Amino acid sequence: MTKVGNVSSLFYSTANGSAPALELALDKKGIIEDKHYNKNTERSVLIASLDSYAIAKNHGIDVPYGALGENLLIDYNPYHLHAGARFEIANVVLEISQHCTLCKSFTKIDAKLPKLLKDDRGIFAKVISREILKKVMIFIF
């Protein structure tokens, strides 16, 4: 395993949007207490990079963390990874399942944002092992 980065922030989705968390409880159905829990295990966890927010900021769009719908905000850019790649974060193993699709709802933030983040919004992962996730180092294997 190789250390690649750190978790910057954690969020879970609610009916009212994104809420910050100090830790997330996960199982094979996703993030417990998240509004998407047990809906599509292939899209259980959305991982975004700080680079996505930097892209927006470099184009004059100030987006608060969590606004991209991510559950994990990390200081490593994973967008080059393919389905099947695995992360270990604390005692949680996540497997990349797919890249995010273009989200037109970002036009509510700024009309340019969907196109800017077309390939840099995030990646979906499924939970391989269950545990409590906290802000820690990320390993890839």
Secondary structure, 3 states (H helix, E strand, C coil): CEEEEEEEEEEEEECCEEEEECEEEEECCEECCCCCCCCCHHHCEEEEEHHHHHHHHHCCCCCCCCCCCCCEEECCCCCCCCCCCEEEECCEEEEEEEECCCCHHHHHCCCCHHHHCCCCCCEEEEECCCEEEECCEEEEC
